Amino acid sequence: MKKILKPFPFEVITENDPDKIFEILLKENVSIVLIDIYANNINGYKIATKIRERETFSHTPIVAFTTCYISQKIKGRMVVAGFDGIISKPIIDVQYLVDSIDEYIGGRKISIDKSMEALYLREYNSALIDDSYDLSLELQRANEELVELEKIKKDVIGIASHELRTPLSTIIGYLEFILLKKSNFNIDQKLEKYINVIYKNTLRLNKTIDNTLSITNIEKELKIKDNIDILKIIESIYDNFSIILEQRNLKFNIFSNGSLPLVGGDEEKLYLAIYQIISNSIKFTEDGGTIDVSIIYPFSNIVDKYGFDGNEYFAIWIEDTGIGIPKNKLKEIFKPFVELGDLNNHHSSDFEFMGKGSGLGLTIARGIIEKHNGFIWAENKDVGTRFIIVLPIKSDELSVTKKRKIRKKEKQ
């Protein structure tokens, strides 16, 4: 079409992607739309109807470009679909094409027998319903295949992880034995250094496998308890990191107003989720920085901002003075294997500044929190990052299969 109309005073824009057609219509001052009805698997009838549904384009001429024989029935279907005219191809007389385009731009329209219009409309709507039903069945089949593939993937990961764990446990056991009894094996300092490198990296591999298994285990049933002390969980995590915090001169503060009751949930999994977030803050906070963990209940001061019921939920804020998160990655960071910062600056260390981990920690945390019908998100501060975890107080909230719809308002 572009080549045919090149000598004439028309600017022709061609597009094969139906989704991009509306972008062109909105951006450009389009005088007429020519649709090749069956080109490149495009259903021109549906596109014409979608264009016509928009008030902005209700008066834009739409012309069918087709090779098929135009019976009264086909013409009727075209009119009720939204077409104003028809141009047959192949184009033999170029001047006829140009004149037809000018006439349709000027207001020419094809007409049909008004007494048959209702019948054509019913038949066209019936065809749309059939197409929608076929599409629905296709989507259902695709969804079932995806569910099955997801199950296979989790089974493969689970089996592979278990199979790797057994030999790794043996390797770690023997390495620990050698290091403990090194004097019995006449190991010199150089060889001991090599063994320590092997030992540390084997532990890292073992941790990666543990994280991979944690991902596959998220969907398992929660082991609910009704007497979980969140403050004790956080204090226990602090004890776990105390040596690392001291080595890196990181300040770690825990704030609680003391009013939080014992809560319901899976204690082991909640520990793991909070551990992963604090671990992330440690890795991305420079030596000498600060990490603050606050337990807030009730948190009525943020109800207006986030739309949560402060009487049924409590919040944990984990704030650091670290490098922050690029704005375009604030949501992406909870996906598996998303890395922050320049990969060239990362190195193999679990808790040194910018140490490279498995890339699964935040994914595990989000999965556990959402399994508890909770919410988690991240936001940047002037310096550093704030992770916000919101969880229900009562364990009976966890028995609800469909998560309660709570509106989260954008921060003002």
Buried (B, 14 or more C-beta within 10 A) or exposed (E): BEEEBEEEEBEEEEEEEBEEBBEBBEEEEBEBBBBBBBEEEBBBBBBBBBBBEEEEBEEBBBBBBBEEEEEEEBBBBBBBBBBBBBBBEEEEEEEEBBEBBBEBBEEEEBEBEEEBEEEBBEBBEEBBEEEEEEEEEEEEEEEEEEEEEEEEEBEEBBEEBEEBBEEBEEBBEEBEEBBEEBEEEEBEEEEBEEBEEBBBEBBBBBBBBBBBBBBBBBEEEBEBBEEBBBBEBBBEBBEBBEEBBEEBEBEBEBEBEEEBEEBBBBBEBBBBBBBBBBBBBBBBBBEEBBBBBBBBBBBEEBBEEBEBEBEEBBBBBBBBBBBBBEEEBBEEBBEBEBEBBEEEEBEEBBBBBBBBBBBBBBBBBBBBBBBBBBBBBBBEEEEBBBBBBBBBBBBEBBEEEEEEEBEEEEEE
